[in-house]
Amino acid sequence: MMPEYPAQLPPPSLRLRIDHRALAENWQALNQLSGSAVAGAAVKANAYGLGVAEVLPTLVQAGARSFFVAHWSEVPGVIAHAPPQSVSVLHGPLSEADASFARRAGVKPVLNSLRQVRLWRDSGGGICDLMIDTGINRLGLSMSEIGDPALQNLEIDVLMSHLASADEDSDLNAVQLERFRQAAQSINARRLSLANSAGIALGPDYAFDLTRPGLALYGGVPRAELAGRIAQVAAPQAAILQRRLLQAGDSVGYNAVFTAPRQMEVGVVSLGYADGFLRCWTGKGALKSGSASLPLLGKVSMDMVVIDLSAAQHLREGDWVEIPYNLPEAARISGLSQYELLTTLGPRYRA
Ligand SMILES: *Cc1c(COP(=O)(O)O)cnc(C)c1O
C-alpha cells in the first residue's frame, strides 16, 4: 500500500520570488538592443534555474518566438507553453532515437557536425538549425567543413555560431564575426544568429537576424554596456528556523570555524549549499532584512546557514530573510559566475 500524503504541502521555508515585469522588460530591452534583429531566449537548464514553467509564459507574452534548450529532456517543459517549431535543441541528435524524437515533437535539432547532418538526413531530414564553430571549439562544424556536399539541400532555418569572449574586449570577437560572415556566404539558411547576451552589447554588426540572450534575461550583466538596462529578476528568500543565544566562546557549525567573541543573537536559516548557496560564501556573505545586513557565521551546511541577528533583533522564527542576488555584486562577493549563481539554485525553492 502507498502511504497517503496530504494533497496540499505546507508552506515552504525557501522561496524564489520572480519579478515577471523585470523579466519581460529585460527581454524587451534586449530585443531593442538587437536593432533590426529579433531576440529569442535561451531557456536551457530550467530557464537558468528560475523554472521554465514560471518563465516561459512571460517571455512568450513579451514577444519571444525562438527558444533554445540544450537537452531533449528539456523539450516538454518548453512546448507546454510555446509552439514546437519555435524550439531549438542545441546539443543536436546523438542517435536515431534523438532524431525521431525531434521529428515527432516537431522541434528543431541544432546540427553540430557532419555526422549529425548525415544522421538527420538519413532519418528523413526536415527543418533544422546548423551550428558553425568559429573559434570557441565546442560544438559546431569546423570552417573547413562548410563546403561539404552533405550540407546541400539541407533545410536550414537558423545558421548560428557562438562567441567565446563576448563579455570581454577580445580580438577573438571580430575574428569570429568575420568567419561567421564567411560561413553565411556559402551556406543557405533562412536566418543568421551569432549573439548571446554579451554579444548583443557588441553592437549591430553582431546582431544579424536573431539574437540568443540567456543570462541578461534573468538579470545578469555580462558587459558594462548592459548595466542600467537590465533589472534583477530573481529574489530568493529563506525562513529563520530557529533563534539561539550564543555565549562568548561558543562556536558555530561544522569544524567550528566561527567562535562568538561576545554574547550574540543568531538565526539558523533554511538555506544551504543544496540550494545553490555554495560553501564559497563562507565567511564572506551576509543575508539581508530590509537594509539590515546579517553576516554569515561559520560554514554553509547542506540545508542551513547561521546568521548574526545583531542588526535586526526583531526577527523571529518563521520570518523571511533575503539572499543577496544582485548578480554582478553576488558574483563579485562569492567568486561564482553570474551563470552559476542562477543555475545552481536547485529544486527546493517554491514560488
Ligand atoms: C547558453 C547559450 C546562449 C545564451 O548565452 P548567454 O551568455 O546566457 O546569453 C546562446 N547561444 C548558445 C549556443 C548557448 O549555448
The ligand as a MOL file (V3000), in Angstrom:
LIG
                    3D

  0  0  0     0  0            999 V3000
M  V30 BEGIN CTAB
M  V30 COUNTS 15 15 0 0 0
M  V30 BEGIN ATOM
M  V30 1 C 23.6170 29.3420 -23.4660 0
M  V30 2 C 23.7020 29.8170 -24.8740 0
M  V30 3 C 23.2710 31.1000 -25.2190 0
M  V30 4 C 22.8980 32.1470 -24.1970 0
M  V30 5 O 24.0830 32.7140 -23.6830 0
M  V30 6 P 24.0810 33.8630 -22.5540 0
M  V30 7 O 25.5170 34.1620 -22.3780 0
M  V30 8 O 23.4740 33.2550 -21.3440 0
M  V30 9 O 23.2910 34.9890 -23.0750 0
M  V30 10 C 23.2590 31.4380 -26.5600 0
M  V30 11 N 23.6710 30.5510 -27.5130 0
M  V30 12 C 24.1160 29.3230 -27.1980 0
M  V30 13 C 24.5650 28.4210 -28.2850 0
M  V30 14 C 24.1620 28.9180 -25.8800 0
M  V30 15 O 24.6360 27.6960 -25.5810 0
M  V30 END ATOM
M  V30 BEGIN BOND
M  V30 1 1 1 2
M  V30 2 1 2 3
M  V30 3 2 2 14
M  V30 4 1 3 4
M  V30 5 2 3 10
M  V30 6 1 4 5
M  V30 7 1 5 6
M  V30 8 2 6 7
M  V30 9 1 6 8
M  V30 10 1 6 9
M  V30 11 1 10 11
M  V30 12 2 11 12
M  V30 13 1 12 13
M  V30 14 1 12 14
M  V30 15 1 14 15
M  V30 END BOND
M  V30 END CTAB
M  END
